[in-house]
Amino acid sequence: MTADRSLLSDKELHYLKDFMSWELLAMKKCADLANRCQDPEIQSLMRETGKKHLSHYQQLLGHLH
């Protein structure tokens, strides 16, 4: 833990990096599944889920500013 709470420790930065990587991977998997899927309802669901993962990624990125 750092004395200044506006700064993140190395461990916290590593966690953020991992979380961001997981969100990007989930987003890419949702997009791939949506592109390969024939069912429009499932395509839409996968695209919406991918957007949620992108939103999570952007929120995490916001913690780094």
Residue pairs with C-beta under 8 A, 6 or more apart in sequence:
1 9
2 8
2 9
8 16
8 63
8 64
16 60
16 63
16 64
19 60
20 57
20 60
20 61
23 53
23 54
23 56
23 57
23 60
24 53
24 57
26 49
26 50
26 53
27 50
27 53
27 54
27 57
30 46
30 47
30 49
30 50
30 53
31 46
31 47
31 50
33 42
33 46
34 42
34 43
34 44
34 46
34 47
34 50
37 43
37 46
